[in-house]
Amino acid sequence: MEPILLKNCKIILDAFNKIRSNLDILINNKVIEEIGHNLSKKGIDIDCSNCLVVPGFFNGHTHSPMSLLRGIAEDLPLHEWLNNKVWPLERKFKEEHYYIGAKLSIAEMLKYGFTGAADMYFNMDIVAKSYIELNFRGVLCEGVFDFFNENETEKQYKKARDYYFRLKNLRNDLIKPSLGPHATYTCSEKLLRLIAELSSELNALVQIHVAEDNREQELCIKNYGIREVNFLSKIGLCNERTIYAHSVWLNEEEISLLKNFRASIVHNPISNLKLGVGSICNIKKLLDNGIKVCLGTDGPASNNSLDPFETMKISSLLQKHFYHDPAIISSKEIFKLATYGGYNIFLPELNAGIIKEGSIADLAIFDLKNIRFMPLSLKDENQIFAHLVYSSSGMKAKHVIVNGKLSVEDYKLTNIDEEKLFEDFERAYNSLFENNF
């Protein structure tokens, strides 16, 4: 792996340091080796004299192969969307659909400056190939559910364990395995308890949908007499290894449990709004209680884009709207959740989401010659964070570095032929919908 030298970076920005200007960043052996003036090293030189360098964005929740379902099931309530549209189509997926669907989503994420994602879906060893091929970081889990069918429970537990080790045995720096029980309304108590025991045995992270809409809370009360977080805390799935996607419908007691048991939350504002779940994730209250929070897009069928800038903007606006207070959360705080927040929850061992010597080199580089960055003061970090959060939706990264290696160079993916990807995707889509239209 060649060293990479980012020369004369006009702005280096993260959520922890003051603005740094006109410095070089030397990347070697996957990490940021040195930051300073007039650095030199044989390898790849990139002129960053008109560029902004930030930590890569981390997508805390997605379902990458669902790019194939983008735009085909719209304007429906969550459970009608799932039961009548999404799940019947997913049953038609073959290996090529998981592989190509994931590939297109990863390409989209990279182009927007994401350097990693937490991803729950099926056949995740196949999905992992797409992550590795495009040089993108993934915390992956096989989604499992038994739908309260006792004949399925043991099979689904074994599937979760099997896929965890399939991913682990890839022995690839880019892939971290985790466990993925879908939700309390699709998994029996026995299956969830088995996953909790497996998580403890393996010290494995668990990704699970929680309180995405109020119907889920009602079902949990009907089935178990208590709300979701209370239930999960009793069966061993509320702890420092568990990450709850959504958490829109939480009460004070549940927030207290999250604080005490140190579970983490992924806020998916656009998906929640689009599916009309009826409330918002109160990230301000969660943060005030010391609960770890990051941002996610959800899948490309429920969002429909995979854009960190849209996600940051909507996250910020929702909190301001909910609290009737434009100062309730700053653009810098939102940026921190989109970068450091995800790495801190899913990959704390990497010391990423911050630009400092010794940190893993997962970085996104943006051209400042962009109308969305005008006006620009190099001395005002609040203005620059505001531009990133409020002005930059749809902005593409000029270069993206993952694990010390270029994944995007001059706006182009470095590891695949983009035109061939589009052709392969169209073929996969047509094969999926042959008999549907």
SVG drawing of the C-alpha trace seen along z (x, -y; Angstrom):
<svg xmlns="http://www.w3.org/2000/svg" viewBox="-52 -35 62 62">
<polyline fill="none" stroke="black" stroke-width="0.4" points="0.0,0.0 1.5,-3.3 1.8,-6.2 -0.5,-9.1 0.5,-12.7 -2.3,-15.3 -0.4,-18.5 -1.2,-21.9 -4.7,-21.2 -6.5,-24.5 -8.8,-23.5 -8.5,-20.5 -11.7,-20.2 -13.0,-17.8 -15.3,-18.1 -12.4,-18.2 -9.7,-20.6 -9.7,-24.2 -9.5,-24.9 -6.1,-24.0 -5.0,-25.5 -2.3,-25.0 -0.9,-21.8 0.1,-18.5 -1.3,-15.1 0.9,-12.0 -0.9,-8.7 1.2,-5.6 0.4,-2.0 -3.4,-2.8 -3.0,-5.6 -2.4,-9.3 1.4,-9.3 2.1,-13.0 0.4,-16.4 2.7,-19.3 4.4,-21.7 6.4,-20.6 6.1,-16.9 7.5,-14.5 7.3,-10.8 7.5,-8.7 4.0,-7.6 0.8,-9.3 0.8,-13.1 -2.6,-14.9 -2.9,-18.7 -5.4,-19.9 -4.6,-23.6 -8.3,-24.3 -9.8,-21.5 -11.5,-20.8 -10.4,-17.6 -12.8,-16.0 -13.1,-12.6 -15.2,-10.3 -18.9,-10.1 -20.2,-6.9 -23.6,-5.6 -25.0,-4.1 -27.9,-2.1 -28.6,-0.9 -29.7,2.1 -27.4,1.7 -28.9,4.3 -32.2,2.4 -31.0,0.0 -32.8,2.4 -36.1,1.5 -35.6,-2.3 -38.8,-4.0 -41.0,-0.9 -42.9,-1.1 -43.8,-4.7 -46.3,-6.7 -47.2,-3.8 -47.2,-3.3 -44.2,-1.4 -45.9,2.0 -47.9,1.9 -44.7,0.9 -42.9,3.9 -45.6,6.6 -47.1,5.8 -44.2,4.5 -40.7,5.0 -40.8,8.5 -42.5,10.2 -39.9,8.7 -37.0,9.6 -38.1,13.3 -37.2,13.2 -33.6,12.0 -30.8,14.2 -27.0,13.9 -26.5,11.4 -29.1,9.1 -27.4,8.9 -24.0,8.4 -25.0,5.8 -27.5,4.0 -24.9,3.5 -22.3,2.4 -24.5,-0.4 -25.3,-1.6 -21.6,-1.5 -20.7,-3.5 -23.3,-6.1 -22.1,-6.3 -18.4,-6.7 -19.2,-9.4 -20.9,-11.5 -18.0,-11.0 -19.0,-8.1 -16.1,-5.8 -18.1,-3.2 -21.6,-1.9 -23.5,0.4 -25.5,2.7 -28.2,5.3 -29.5,7.6 -29.3,11.1 -26.5,13.2 -24.0,10.8 -21.0,12.8 -21.9,11.9 -22.6,8.3 -19.1,8.2 -17.5,8.9 -18.9,5.7 -17.6,3.8 -14.1,5.3 -14.1,4.8 -14.9,1.1 -12.6,0.6 -15.4,-0.5 -15.7,0.2 -18.6,2.2 -20.0,3.4 -22.2,6.2 -24.9,8.4 -27.2,11.1 -30.8,10.1 -32.7,12.9 -36.3,13.3 -38.5,16.3 -41.9,14.6 -42.7,16.4 -42.6,19.7 -41.0,22.2 -39.8,24.4 -37.7,21.5 -36.1,20.3 -33.1,22.6 -32.6,22.4 -32.4,18.5 -30.1,18.6 -27.7,20.9 -27.9,18.7 -26.9,15.6 -24.0,17.5 -23.0,19.0 -22.9,15.7 -21.0,14.0 -18.2,16.5 -18.4,16.3 -17.8,12.6 -15.1,13.0 -13.3,15.6 -12.9,13.3 -10.1,11.8 -10.4,8.4 -9.7,5.1 -12.7,3.6 -15.3,6.0 -16.4,6.3 -19.1,8.9 -22.1,8.2 -25.5,9.8 -28.8,8.7 -32.1,9.7 -34.6,7.7 -37.0,6.4 -39.1,7.4 -42.2,7.7 -40.4,10.2 -38.3,12.2 -39.6,14.3 -38.4,13.9 -36.5,17.2 -34.6,16.1 -33.8,12.7 -32.5,14.3 -30.3,16.7 -28.9,13.7 -28.2,11.9 -26.3,15.0 -24.3,15.2 -23.5,11.5 -22.1,12.0 -20.2,15.1 -18.6,13.5 -18.4,9.9 -20.3,9.0 -22.3,5.9 -26.0,6.3 -28.0,4.2 -31.7,4.2 -34.7,2.0 -36.4,0.5 -39.4,-1.8 -39.5,-2.8 -43.2,-3.4 -45.7,-3.4 -47.4,-0.2 -44.2,1.7 -44.5,0.4 -48.2,1.5 -47.3,5.0 -44.6,5.3 -47.0,4.3 -49.6,6.7 -47.1,9.6 -45.0,9.0 -46.8,6.4 -44.0,3.8 -42.4,1.5 -39.6,2.4 -36.6,1.1 -37.9,2.5 -38.4,5.8 -35.0,5.8 -33.2,4.8 -34.8,7.9 -33.6,10.4 -30.0,9.1 -30.3,6.9 -29.8,3.5 -26.1,3.0 -22.9,1.4 -22.9,3.9 -26.5,3.1 -27.3,0.4 -30.9,-0.5 -31.9,-1.8 -34.6,-4.5 -35.8,-4.8 -38.5,-7.3 -41.1,-6.3 -39.2,-6.3 -40.5,-7.4 -38.6,-8.8 -38.2,-5.4 -36.8,-3.9 -34.3,-6.8 -33.2,-6.1 -32.7,-2.5 -30.6,-3.3 -28.5,-5.6 -28.0,-3.0 -27.3,-0.1 -25.2,-2.1 -27.0,-1.1 -26.5,-3.3 -28.9,-4.9 -28.9,-5.5 -31.1,-8.4 -32.6,-7.9 -34.6,-11.2 -35.4,-11.0 -36.7,-7.4 -38.8,-8.2 -40.3,-11.2 -40.9,-9.5 -42.6,-6.5 -44.8,-8.8 -43.9,-7.2 -45.4,-10.1 -42.7,-11.3 -38.9,-12.0 -35.9,-10.6 -35.1,-13.2 -31.4,-13.1 -30.9,-16.2 -32.4,-14.5 -30.4,-11.3 -27.2,-13.3 -27.9,-15.2 -28.3,-11.8 -24.9,-10.7 -26.3,-8.2 -24.2,-7.6 -25.9,-8.7 -25.0,-8.6 -26.8,-9.3 -28.0,-6.8 -29.7,-7.0 -31.6,-3.7 -31.9,-1.8 -32.1,-3.3 -35.7,-2.1 -37.0,-3.9 -34.8,-7.1 -34.2,-7.0 -30.8,-8.6 -27.6,-7.9 -26.5,-11.4 -24.8,-12.4 -25.5,-16.1 -29.2,-15.6 -29.2,-13.5 -27.3,-16.1 -29.6,-18.9 -32.8,-17.1 -31.5,-15.9 -30.7,-19.5 -33.9,-21.0 -36.0,-18.4 -34.5,-19.2 -34.9,-22.9 -38.5,-22.4 -39.3,-20.0 -37.8,-22.3 -39.0,-25.6 -35.3,-26.6 -32.9,-27.3 -30.0,-27.1 -30.9,-23.7 -28.2,-21.9 -25.3,-23.3 -24.1,-22.3 -20.8,-21.3 -22.6,-18.9 -24.5,-17.4 -21.3,-17.0 -19.7,-15.2 -22.6,-12.7 -22.2,-12.1 -18.5,-11.4 -17.0,-10.6 -20.4,-9.4 -20.7,-6.4 -17.0,-5.3 -17.2,-5.7 -20.3,-3.4 -19.4,-0.8 -15.6,-0.9 -14.0,-2.5 -10.9,-0.4 -10.0,-2.4 -9.7,-5.8 -11.4,-7.3 -13.7,-10.1 -11.0,-12.6 -8.0,-13.9 -4.9,-13.4 -1.7,-11.5 -2.2,-7.8 -5.8,-7.7 -7.0,-5.4 -7.0,-7.1 -10.7,-7.2 -11.0,-10.7 -13.2,-12.6 -11.9,-15.6 -14.1,-18.2 -13.3,-20.9 -13.9,-24.4 -14.4,-25.9 -18.1,-25.3 -21.0,-27.8 -22.4,-26.1 -19.2,-27.2 -19.6,-30.9 -18.9,-33.0 -16.1,-31.3 -14.0,-32.6 -11.0,-30.4 -11.2,-31.8 -14.9,-31.0 -15.4,-27.3 -19.1,-27.9 -19.6,-29.2 -17.8,-26.1 -19.8,-23.7 -23.0,-25.5 -22.1,-25.2 -21.5,-21.4 -24.8,-20.9 -27.1,-23.3 -25.7,-24.1 -24.1,-20.9 -26.9,-18.4 -25.9,-16.5 -22.2,-17.5 -19.8,-14.9 -16.4,-14.2 -13.4,-14.8 -11.3,-12.1 -12.2,-9.5 -9.6,-7.5 -10.6,-4.4 -8.1,-2.4 -5.3,-4.4 -6.2,-3.7 -7.9,-5.8 -11.5,-4.6 -12.5,-7.8 -10.0,-9.8 -11.0,-12.9 -14.7,-12.0 -14.2,-8.5 -14.3,-5.2 -10.9,-3.7 -11.6,0.0 -14.4,0.6 -15.7,-0.4 -18.7,-2.6 -20.3,-2.1 -20.1,1.7 -21.6,1.3 -24.6,-0.6 -25.1,2.1 -24.9,4.9 -27.3,3.1 -29.8,2.7 -29.6,6.4 -30.1,7.4 -33.1,5.0 -34.7,6.3 -34.3,9.9 -35.9,9.1 -38.9,7.5 -39.3,9.6 -42.8,10.8 -44.0,7.9 -44.6,5.2"/>
</svg>
